[in-house]
Amino acid sequence: MIHNYVPILSWGRRYSKKIMLEDLLAAVIVTVMLIPQSLAYALLAGLPPQAGLYASIAPIILYAIFGTSSALAVGPVAVVSLMTAATLSQIAEQDTMGYAIAALSLAGLSGLILLVMGMLRLGFVANFLSHPVMSGFVSASGIIIAASQIQHILGIDASGQSLWQLMQSLSKNISQTNIYTAVIGVGATAFLFWMRLGLKPLLSRLGVGAPLAGVVVKIGPIFVVVLTTLAVWLAGLMNKGVRIVGEVPQSLPPLTFPSLSTELLDALVMPAVLISIIGFVESIAVAQTLAAKKRERIDPDQELIGLGAANIGASLTGGFPVTGGFSRSVVNFDAGAATPAAGAFTAIGLACAALFLTPLIYFLPKATLAATIIVAVANLVDFSILRRSWSYSKPDFAAVFVTLILTLGFGVEAGVSVGVGVSILLHLYRTSKPHIAEVGLIEGTEHFRNVLRHDVQTDPSVVSLRVDESLYFANAHYLEEAIYNRVMGDAAVRHVILQCSAVNDIDLSALEALETINKVLNEMDVKLHLSEVKGPVMDHLGSEQFLSDLTGFVFLSQFEAVKAVGRHSKDETLPTR
């Protein structure tokens, strides 16, 4: 049982020198990538740059102990950082102690929620956020994140939680653009995009191998950080209005404690729930994708515990909410990370950076960090989901479009809240009107197919209906109406057979509906039969009076049912119960 909750006890036994070298190599590459990224996401969250480093040390170590993915790299990510800023800006002023304490409390509360969900095995909760809704939310968040960084690119002040608010604020202050900052910001953004899109093909043409070219592209932000920092320092651009990171404490993460104020926790609890769910969905999607390539298994419930521990660790070491990041996890995977220990080595590298390298980023322009964020979130924006969902499923398109528009217009909290609601409503809508097909026998076989799609044999006295959905409160009435509409007006019908091969569950409301159907059909001199009822469903039905009151029979197969009631229609005897 301990091994189940602490996976390091299992994979740690198999750890070897060879595996350690693979993990160390991956850690070096990821560490180099994470230094500017961590600083940038702290800026996005409205926190001091060192908070990004602190949020990338203890959380990674704790995830390595409790997580199940060998490649997932935990730390600050764009969407969660944006949600953190959106939440905290309504509670405290930025750059104040209250803001920092609220960030710690938000991380701690999120960690506690994830931990409890993991202990209660509630990993399935993430399924309530459908992929189309998540795509719409992430795309909209990417646009808002990019828009929020324009102020740093131009060296002006702007505020707002929605795209409309940000655009209004930016348009009012655009005249105050600092030309030096704009040159750095726009130049860094363009250079980073070129490194991502054009450098790898160039290196390939020069004969550089694909693995090495990939590494060079991934650590591209480091080159931009070094170049722009040197430019600001040598040219004294900080004296000409270029905003810089400034002094960053040269120390390991401090020991911090979240606030226990009930007033603050009440204000944070709903945002913490949303951040927890969004973070978990993003993390588990990345972890499972990478695990599939190695034929490894990811335990969603244990991932909740791992992420919960990571967030609690962030709250105790000066950080803010964290989760598994896509870009850094892919780099970790591509670099050859073999176990979660690669994350622990990355944490050690970041700790060394916090101790020894922070003086080197004093002159780092905030515009460079903003450029790093904009390029990083470019991959989040995917409008192809709109075209694909429109052609495949109009309800899914509506879900994507509504989530996208609401997130852009009203902010991330409104977008994700409505997105979760839309996901649930879509599920209820689809399952409330299950596909019910009248089926007939394909000649020469024992197979039954839809009478509207196939040339089948039917008996005028027998109506065979296949229900392609579990039966529960939302679709119980729909089933009643479908049966009554088919039977009423057809005087030849004497038997109705419900083929239950696709029914995995029947709740109490559906059971009561079946009882009513049985009674109404009996008054019409029509018998109700069931076929192909699954064992667990039969166990439920067997515990009630329904089977005793059933006017017809329960058959093992649809073929046996039709054959039996067909004989009965010819005055032959049905099988005994």
C-alpha positions as CSV (number, residue, x, y, z in Angstrom):
1,M,0.0,0.0,0.0
2,I,2.9,2.4,0.8
3,H,4.5,1.6,-2.6
4,N,1.2,2.6,-4.3
5,Y,1.2,6.0,-2.7
6,V,5.0,6.5,-2.9
7,P,6.1,5.3,-6.3
8,I,9.7,6.2,-5.7
9,L,10.0,3.2,-3.5
10,S,9.2,1.0,-6.6
11,W,11.3,2.6,-9.4
12,G,14.0,3.6,-6.9
13,R,14.9,-0.1,-6.5
14,R,15.8,-0.4,-10.2
15,Y,17.8,2.8,-10.3
16,S,21.3,2.3,-11.8
17,K,24.3,4.4,-12.8
18,K,23.3,4.2,-16.5
19,I,19.8,5.5,-15.7
20,M,21.3,8.2,-13.5
21,L,23.5,9.5,-16.4
22,E,20.4,9.6,-18.7
23,D,18.5,11.6,-16.1
24,L,21.4,13.9,-15.4
25,L,21.7,14.8,-19.2
26,A,18.0,15.5,-19.4
27,A,18.1,17.6,-16.2
28,V,20.9,19.8,-17.6
29,I,18.9,20.6,-20.8
30,V,15.7,21.2,-18.9
31,T,17.4,23.4,-16.3
32,V,18.8,25.7,-18.9
33,M,15.3,26.0,-20.5
34,L,13.5,26.5,-17.2
35,I,15.6,29.4,-15.9
36,P,14.1,32.1,-18.2
37,Q,10.8,30.3,-18.4
38,S,10.3,30.3,-14.6
39,L,11.2,34.0,-14.3
40,A,8.7,34.8,-17.1
41,Y,5.8,32.9,-15.6
42,A,6.4,34.6,-12.3
43,L,6.1,37.9,-14.2
44,L,2.8,36.6,-15.7
45,A,1.5,35.7,-12.3
46,G,2.3,39.2,-11.1
47,L,4.9,38.0,-8.6
48,P,8.7,38.7,-8.2
49,P,11.0,36.8,-10.6
50,Q,12.5,34.7,-7.9
51,A,9.0,33.2,-7.1
52,G,9.2,31.4,-10.5
53,L,12.5,29.8,-9.4
54,Y,11.2,28.9,-6.0
55,A,8.1,27.3,-7.6
56,S,10.3,25.1,-9.7
57,I,12.4,23.5,-7.0
58,A,10.5,21.9,-4.1
59,P,7.5,21.1,-6.2
60,I,9.7,19.1,-8.7
61,I,11.3,17.1,-5.9
62,L,8.0,16.3,-4.3
63,Y,6.5,15.2,-7.6
64,A,9.5,13.0,-8.2
65,I,8.6,11.2,-4.9
66,F,4.9,10.9,-5.4
67,G,4.3,11.2,-9.2
68,T,4.1,8.3,-11.7
69,S,5.4,10.0,-14.9
70,S,9.1,9.6,-15.8
71,A,9.0,12.6,-18.1
72,L,6.5,15.1,-16.6
73,A,8.2,18.3,-15.6
74,V,6.3,20.2,-12.9
75,G,6.4,23.9,-12.3
76,P,4.8,27.2,-13.3
77,V,2.8,27.0,-16.6
78,A,1.2,29.8,-18.7
79,V,-2.5,29.1,-18.1
80,V,-2.2,28.4,-14.4
81,S,0.0,31.5,-14.0
82,L,-2.6,33.6,-15.8
83,M,-5.4,32.2,-13.6
84,T,-3.3,32.9,-10.6
85,A,-2.9,36.6,-11.6
86,A,-6.6,36.9,-12.4
87,T,-7.5,35.5,-8.9
88,L,-5.0,37.5,-6.9
89,S,-5.6,40.8,-8.6
90,Q,-9.1,40.8,-7.1
91,I,-7.8,40.2,-3.6
92,A,-4.6,42.3,-3.1
93,E,-2.5,44.9,-4.8
94,Q,0.4,43.6,-6.9
95,D,3.9,43.9,-5.3
96,T,2.5,43.8,-1.8
97,M,3.0,41.3,1.0
98,G,-0.8,40.5,0.8
99,Y,-0.5,39.5,-2.8
100,A,2.5,37.2,-2.1
101,I,0.7,35.6,0.9
102,A,-2.5,35.1,-1.2
103,A,-0.3,33.3,-3.9
104,L,1.1,31.0,-1.2
105,S,-2.4,30.3,0.1
106,L,-3.8,29.7,-3.3
107,A,-1.0,27.1,-4.0
108,G,-1.6,25.5,-0.6
109,L,-5.4,25.3,-1.1
110,S,-5.0,23.9,-4.6
111,G,-2.5,21.3,-3.3
112,L,-4.9,20.3,-0.5
113,I,-7.8,19.9,-3.0
114,L,-5.7,17.8,-5.3
115,L,-4.4,15.7,-2.4
116,V,-7.9,15.0,-1.1
117,M,-9.2,14.2,-4.7
118,G,-6.3,11.7,-5.0
119,M,-6.9,10.0,-1.7
120,L,-10.6,9.7,-2.6
121,R,-9.7,8.3,-6.1
122,L,-11.5,11.2,-7.9
123,G,-9.2,11.3,-11.0
124,F,-12.3,10.7,-13.2
125,V,-13.5,14.3,-12.3
126,A,-11.2,15.6,-15.1
127,N,-13.4,13.8,-17.6
128,F,-16.1,16.4,-17.0
129,L,-14.0,18.9,-18.9
130,S,-14.4,17.8,-22.5
131,H,-11.6,18.1,-25.0
132,P,-13.4,20.7,-27.2
133,V,-14.2,22.9,-24.2
134,M,-10.6,22.6,-23.0
135,S,-9.3,23.4,-26.4
136,G,-11.5,26.5,-26.6
137,F,-10.4,27.6,-23.1
138,V,-6.7,27.0,-23.7
139,S,-6.7,28.9,-27.1
140,A,-8.5,31.9,-25.6
141,S,-6.1,31.8,-22.6
142,G,-3.2,31.8,-25.0
143,I,-4.5,34.9,-26.7
144,I,-5.1,36.7,-23.4
145,I,-1.7,35.8,-22.1
146,A,-0.1,37.1,-25.3
147,A,-2.1,40.3,-25.1
148,S,-1.2,40.8,-21.4
149,Q,2.5,40.8,-22.3
150,I,2.2,43.6,-24.9
151,Q,2.5,46.1,-22.1
152,H,6.0,44.7,-21.3
153,I,7.0,44.5,-24.9
154,L,6.2,48.2,-25.3
155,G,7.2,49.4,-21.9
156,I,3.8,50.8,-20.9
157,D,1.2,50.1,-18.2
158,A,-2.0,48.1,-18.9
159,S,-4.5,46.1,-16.9
160,G,-7.5,43.9,-17.4
161,Q,-8.6,40.2,-17.1
162,S,-10.3,39.9,-20.5
163,L,-9.1,40.6,-24.0
164,W,-11.5,43.6,-24.4
165,Q,-10.2,45.2,-21.1
166,L,-6.6,44.7,-22.1
167,M,-7.1,46.2,-25.5
168,Q,-8.8,49.2,-24.1
169,S,-6.1,49.7,-21.6
170,L,-3.3,49.3,-24.1
171,S,-4.9,51.7,-26.6
172,K,-5.1,54.4,-23.9
173,N,-1.4,54.1,-23.1
174,I,0.1,53.2,-26.4
175,S,1.4,56.8,-26.8
176,Q,3.7,56.2,-23.9
177,T,5.6,53.4,-25.6
178,N,9.3,53.4,-24.8
179,I,11.2,53.0,-28.1
180,Y,14.1,51.2,-26.6
181,T,11.9,48.7,-24.8
182,A,9.9,48.2,-28.0
183,V,13.0,47.5,-30.0
184,I,14.1,44.9,-27.4
185,G,10.7,43.3,-27.0
186,V,9.8,43.1,-30.7
187,G,13.3,42.1,-31.7
188,A,13.4,39.3,-29.0
189,T,9.9,38.1,-30.0
190,A,10.8,37.9,-33.7
191,F,14.2,36.3,-33.0
192,L,12.6,33.6,-30.8
193,F,9.9,32.9,-33.4
194,W,12.7,32.5,-36.0
195,M,14.6,30.2,-33.8
196,R,11.5,28.0,-33.4
197,L,10.5,28.0,-37.0
198,G,13.6,28.7,-39.1
199,L,16.7,27.7,-37.1
200,K,16.1,24.0,-37.2
201,P,15.8,23.8,-41.0
202,L,18.9,26.0,-41.3
203,L,20.9,23.8,-39.0
204,S,19.8,20.7,-40.9
205,R,21.0,22.2,-44.1
206,L,24.3,22.9,-42.5
207,G,24.6,19.2,-41.6
208,V,23.8,19.4,-37.9
209,G,22.0,16.3,-36.6
210,A,18.3,16.5,-35.7
211,P,18.8,15.8,-32.0
212,L,21.4,18.5,-31.5
213,A,19.4,20.9,-33.6
214,G,16.4,20.3,-31.4
215,V,18.4,21.0,-28.3
216,V,19.7,24.3,-29.7
217,V,16.2,25.4,-30.6
218,K,14.8,24.5,-27.2
219,I,17.5,26.5,-25.3
220,G,17.1,29.5,-27.6
221,P,15.6,31.7,-24.9
222,I,18.9,31.5,-23.1
223,F,20.7,33.2,-26.0
224,V,18.1,36.0,-26.1
225,V,18.4,36.5,-22.3
226,V,22.2,36.8,-22.5
227,L,22.1,39.1,-25.6
228,T,19.5,41.5,-24.3
229,T,20.9,41.6,-20.8
230,L,24.3,42.5,-22.1
231,A,22.7,45.1,-24.4
232,V,20.9,46.8,-21.5
233,W,24.0,46.7,-19.3
234,L,26.5,48.0,-21.8
235,A,24.2,50.7,-23.3
236,G,22.8,51.8,-19.9
237,L,19.3,51.4,-21.3
238,M,17.8,51.1,-17.8
239,N,18.4,54.8,-17.5
240,K,16.4,55.4,-20.7
241,G,13.2,53.8,-19.4
242,V,13.8,50.1,-20.1
243,R,12.3,48.1,-17.2
244,I,14.6,45.4,-15.9
245,V,14.2,42.5,-13.5
246,G,16.5,44.2,-10.9
247,E,17.8,42.7,-7.8
248,V,16.8,39.1,-7.2
249,P,17.6,37.5,-3.8
250,Q,20.6,35.2,-4.0
251,S,19.3,32.3,-1.9
252,L,17.5,29.0,-1.7
253,P,13.7,29.1,-1.4
254,P,12.6,30.5,2.0
255,L,10.3,28.6,4.4
256,T,6.9,30.3,4.0
257,F,3.4,29.6,5.4
258,P,0.1,30.3,3.7
259,S,-2.5,32.3,5.5
260,L,-5.2,30.6,7.5
261,S,-7.6,33.5,7.3
262,T,-11.1,32.2,6.7
263,E,-11.9,35.4,4.8
264,L,-9.0,34.9,2.4
265,L,-9.6,31.1,2.0
266,D,-13.3,31.7,1.3
267,A,-12.3,34.1,-1.5
268,L,-9.7,31.6,-2.9
269,V,-11.6,28.3,-2.6
270,M,-13.5,28.4,-6.0
271,P,-10.5,29.7,-8.0
272,A,-8.4,27.0,-6.3
273,V,-10.9,24.3,-7.4
274,L,-10.8,25.6,-11.0
275,I,-7.0,25.9,-11.0
276,S,-6.7,22.4,-9.6
277,I,-9.0,20.9,-12.3
278,I,-7.4,22.8,-15.2
279,G,-3.9,22.1,-13.9
280,F,-4.7,18.4,-13.5
281,V,-6.3,18.1,-16.9
282,E,-3.3,19.7,-18.6
283,S,-0.8,17.7,-16.6
284,I,-2.5,14.3,-17.1
285,A,-2.9,14.9,-20.8
286,V,0.8,15.5,-21.2
287,A,1.8,12.7,-18.9
288,Q,-0.4,10.1,-20.7
289,T,0.8,11.2,-24.1
290,L,4.4,10.8,-23.2
291,A,3.9,7.6,-21.3
292,A,2.2,6.0,-24.3
293,K,5.4,6.5,-26.3
294,K,7.3,4.4,-23.7
295,R,4.4,2.0,-23.1
296,E,4.3,3.1,-19.5
297,R,1.2,3.4,-17.3
298,I,0.1,6.6,-15.6
299,D,-2.2,6.4,-12.5
300,P,-4.5,9.5,-12.6
301,D,-5.3,9.2,-8.9
302,Q,-1.7,9.0,-7.9
303,E,-1.0,12.0,-10.2
304,L,-3.5,13.9,-8.1
305,I,-1.4,13.1,-5.0
306,G,1.8,14.0,-6.8
307,L,0.5,17.4,-8.0
308,G,-1.1,18.0,-4.6
309,A,2.2,17.5,-2.9
310,A,4.0,19.7,-5.4
311,N,1.5,22.6,-4.8
312,I,1.8,22.2,-1.0
313,G,5.5,22.3,-1.5
314,A,5.2,25.5,-3.5
315,S,3.1,27.1,-0.8
316,L,5.8,26.3,1.8
317,T,8.7,27.6,-0.2
318,G,7.7,31.0,-1.6
319,G,6.0,29.8,-4.8
320,F,2.6,29.8,-6.4
321,P,0.3,27.1,-8.1
322,V,2.1,24.7,-10.4
323,T,1.3,21.8,-12.6
324,G,2.9,19.7,-15.4
325,G,4.0,21.8,-18.3
326,F,3.8,20.6,-21.9
327,S,6.9,22.2,-23.4
328,R,9.3,21.4,-20.6
329,S,8.0,17.8,-20.4
330,V,8.5,17.3,-24.1
331,V,12.0,18.6,-23.8
332,N,12.6,16.3,-20.7
333,F,11.2,13.3,-22.7
334,D,13.3,14.1,-25.8
335,A,16.4,14.6,-23.7
336,G,16.1,11.0,-22.5
337,A,14.6,11.3,-19.0
338,A,14.3,7.7,-17.7
339,T,12.7,8.3,-14.3
340,P,11.2,11.1,-12.1
341,A,14.7,11.5,-10.7
342,A,15.4,13.7,-13.7
343,G,13.1,16.2,-12.2
344,A,14.9,16.1,-8.9
345,F,18.2,16.8,-10.7
346,T,16.5,19.7,-12.4
347,A,15.5,21.1,-9.1
348,I,19.1,20.9,-7.9
349,G,20.2,22.8,-11.0
350,L,17.6,25.5,-10.4
351,A,18.7,25.7,-6.7
352,C,22.2,26.3,-7.9
353,A,20.9,29.0,-10.2
354,A,19.0,30.7,-7.4
355,L,22.2,30.6,-5.3
356,F,24.8,31.7,-7.8
357,L,23.3,33.1,-11.0
358,T,20.7,35.6,-9.9
359,P,23.1,38.5,-9.9
360,L,23.6,37.9,-13.6
361,I,20.0,38.7,-14.4
362,Y,19.9,42.1,-12.7
363,F,19.9,43.9,-16.1
364,L,17.5,41.4,-17.8
365,P,14.8,43.4,-19.5
366,K,11.2,42.4,-18.7
367,A,10.5,42.8,-22.4
368,T,12.6,39.7,-23.0
369,L,10.6,37.7,-20.5
370,A,7.4,38.9,-22.1
371,A,8.8,37.8,-25.5
372,T,9.6,34.4,-24.0
373,I,6.0,34.0,-22.8
374,I,4.4,35.1,-26.1
375,V,6.5,32.6,-28.1
376,A,5.8,29.8,-25.5
377,V,2.0,30.3,-25.6
378,A,1.8,30.5,-29.4
379,N,1.4,26.7,-29.5
380,L,-1.6,27.0,-27.2
381,V,-3.7,28.8,-29.8
382,D,-5.4,26.3,-32.1
383,F,-8.3,27.5,-34.2
384,S,-8.4,24.3,-36.2
385,I,-10.6,22.8,-33.5
386,L,-13.4,25.2,-34.6
387,R,-13.3,23.9,-38.2
388,R,-13.0,20.3,-37.1
389,S,-15.8,20.5,-34.6
390,W,-18.1,22.3,-37.0
391,S,-17.7,19.5,-39.6
392,Y,-18.0,16.7,-37.1
393,S,-20.4,17.8,-34.3
394,K,-22.3,21.0,-34.1
395,P,-22.9,20.7,-30.3
396,D,-19.1,20.4,-29.8
397,F,-18.6,23.4,-32.0
398,A,-21.0,25.4,-29.9
399,A,-19.1,24.3,-26.7
400,V,-15.8,25.4,-28.2
401,F,-17.1,28.7,-29.5
402,V,-19.0,29.6,-26.3
403,T,-16.0,28.8,-24.1
404,L,-13.6,30.7,-26.5
405,I,-15.8,33.8,-26.6
406,L,-16.6,33.9,-22.9
407,T,-13.0,33.5,-21.9
408,L,-11.9,36.3,-24.2
409,G,-14.8,38.5,-23.2
410,F,-15.0,37.9,-19.5
411,G,-11.8,36.3,-18.4
412,V,-10.4,32.9,-17.6
413,E,-12.5,32.1,-14.5
414,A,-15.8,32.8,-16.3
415,G,-14.6,30.9,-19.4
416,V,-13.6,27.8,-17.5
417,S,-16.6,27.8,-15.2
418,V,-19.0,28.0,-18.2
419,G,-16.8,25.5,-20.0
420,V,-17.2,22.9,-17.2
421,G,-21.0,23.6,-17.2
422,V,-21.2,23.3,-21.0
423,S,-19.3,20.0,-20.8
424,I,-21.8,18.5,-18.4
425,L,-24.8,19.9,-20.3
426,L,-23.4,18.4,-23.5
427,H,-23.2,15.0,-21.8
428,L,-26.7,15.3,-20.5
429,Y,-28.0,16.5,-23.8
430,R,-26.4,13.6,-25.7
431,T,-27.4,10.9,-23.3
432,S,-30.9,12.4,-22.6
433,K,-31.9,11.4,-26.2
434,P,-30.2,8.1,-26.7
435,H,-30.1,6.4,-30.1
436,I,-32.9,3.9,-30.2
437,A,-33.0,1.7,-33.3
438,E,-35.7,-0.7,-34.4
439,V,-33.8,-3.8,-35.4
440,G,-34.5,-6.8,-37.6
441,L,-32.8,-10.1,-38.4
442,I,-30.2,-10.3,-41.2
443,E,-31.2,-13.3,-43.3
444,G,-29.1,-16.4,-42.7
445,T,-27.5,-15.0,-39.5
446,E,-28.3,-14.4,-35.9
447,H,-27.4,-10.7,-36.1
448,F,-29.8,-7.9,-35.8
449,R,-29.3,-4.5,-37.4
450,N,-31.2,-1.2,-37.9
451,V,-34.2,-1.6,-40.2
452,L,-33.5,1.8,-41.7
453,R,-30.0,0.8,-42.7
454,H,-30.2,-2.8,-43.7
455,D,-32.4,-5.3,-45.5
456,V,-33.7,-7.3,-42.6
457,Q,-36.5,-9.7,-41.6
458,T,-39.2,-8.5,-39.2
459,D,-42.4,-9.8,-37.6
460,P,-45.4,-7.4,-37.6
461,S,-46.3,-8.7,-34.2
462,V,-42.9,-8.1,-32.7
463,V,-41.1,-4.7,-32.2
464,S,-37.4,-5.1,-31.4
465,L,-35.7,-1.9,-30.1
466,R,-32.0,-1.6,-29.4
467,V,-31.2,1.1,-26.8
468,D,-27.6,2.4,-27.4
469,E,-27.1,4.1,-24.0
470,S,-27.3,3.4,-20.3
471,L,-30.6,4.3,-18.8
472,Y,-30.8,6.9,-16.1
473,F,-33.0,9.8,-15.0
474,A,-32.2,12.1,-17.9
475,N,-33.3,9.7,-20.6
476,A,-35.9,7.6,-18.9
477,H,-38.9,9.6,-20.1
478,Y,-37.4,9.7,-23.7
479,L,-37.4,5.9,-23.7
480,E,-41.0,5.8,-22.6
481,E,-42.1,8.2,-25.3
482,A,-40.1,6.3,-28.0
483,I,-41.8,3.0,-27.1
484,Y,-45.3,4.5,-26.9
485,N,-45.0,6.3,-30.2
486,R,-43.9,3.1,-31.9
487,V,-46.6,0.8,-30.4
488,M,-49.6,3.1,-30.3
489,G,-51.6,3.0,-33.6
490,D,-50.1,-0.4,-34.6
491,A,-52.7,-3.0,-33.6
492,A,-50.6,-5.9,-34.9
493,V,-47.9,-5.5,-32.2
494,R,-48.1,-8.1,-29.4
495,H,-44.5,-8.1,-28.1
496,V,-41.8,-5.4,-27.5
497,I,-38.2,-6.6,-27.0
498,L,-35.6,-4.2,-25.6
499,Q,-32.2,-5.3,-26.7
500,C,-29.9,-4.1,-23.8
501,S,-26.5,-5.0,-25.2
502,A,-25.3,-1.3,-24.9
503,V,-27.0,-0.7,-21.5
504,N,-24.3,-0.6,-18.8
505,D,-26.5,0.7,-16.0
506,I,-30.1,1.3,-15.1
507,D,-30.7,3.8,-12.3
508,L,-33.8,4.0,-10.1
509,S,-35.5,6.6,-12.3
510,A,-35.0,4.4,-15.3
511,L,-36.2,1.3,-13.4
512,E,-39.4,3.1,-12.5
513,A,-39.8,4.1,-16.1
514,L,-39.5,0.4,-17.1
515,E,-42.1,-0.5,-14.5
516,T,-44.4,2.1,-16.0
517,I,-43.7,0.9,-19.6
518,N,-44.4,-2.7,-18.5
519,K,-47.7,-1.7,-16.9
520,V,-48.9,0.5,-19.8
521,L,-48.0,-2.1,-22.5
522,N,-49.8,-4.8,-20.5
523,E,-53.0,-2.6,-20.5
524,M,-52.5,-2.6,-24.3
525,D,-52.2,-6.4,-24.4
526,V,-48.5,-6.1,-25.3
527,K,-45.8,-8.0,-23.5
528,L,-42.4,-6.4,-22.6
529,H,-39.3,-8.6,-23.0
530,L,-35.6,-7.9,-22.4
531,S,-32.6,-9.4,-24.1
532,E,-28.8,-9.4,-23.8
533,V,-28.9,-7.8,-20.3
534,K,-25.4,-7.5,-18.8
535,G,-24.6,-9.3,-15.5
536,P,-24.2,-6.2,-13.3
537,V,-27.4,-4.7,-14.7
538,M,-29.3,-8.0,-14.1
539,D,-28.0,-8.1,-10.5
540,H,-29.6,-4.7,-9.9
541,L,-32.9,-5.7,-11.6
542,G,-32.9,-9.0,-9.7
543,S,-32.9,-7.1,-6.3
544,E,-36.2,-5.4,-7.2
545,Q,-39.8,-6.5,-7.9
546,F,-39.5,-5.5,-11.5
547,L,-38.5,-9.0,-12.9
548,S,-41.4,-10.7,-11.0
549,D,-43.9,-8.2,-12.5
550,L,-42.4,-8.3,-16.0
551,T,-45.1,-9.5,-18.4
552,G,-42.5,-11.0,-20.7
553,F,-39.1,-12.7,-20.3
554,V,-35.4,-11.9,-20.1
555,F,-33.6,-13.7,-22.9
556,L,-29.9,-14.4,-23.3
557,S,-29.8,-13.2,-26.9
558,Q,-31.9,-11.1,-29.2
559,F,-32.1,-14.1,-31.6
560,E,-33.5,-16.4,-28.9
561,A,-36.0,-13.7,-27.9
562,V,-37.3,-13.1,-31.4
563,K,-37.5,-16.9,-32.1
564,A,-39.4,-17.5,-28.8
565,V,-41.9,-14.7,-29.2
566,G,-42.4,-15.6,-32.8
567,R,-43.4,-19.1,-31.9
568,H,-45.7,-17.7,-29.2
569,S,-47.4,-15.6,-31.8
570,K,-48.2,-18.8,-33.6
571,D,-49.8,-20.1,-30.4
572,E,-46.7,-21.9,-29.2
573,T,-45.4,-21.8,-25.7
574,L,-42.9,-19.3,-24.4
575,P,-40.0,-20.7,-22.2
576,T,-40.6,-20.8,-18.5
577,R,-39.1,-18.2,-16.2
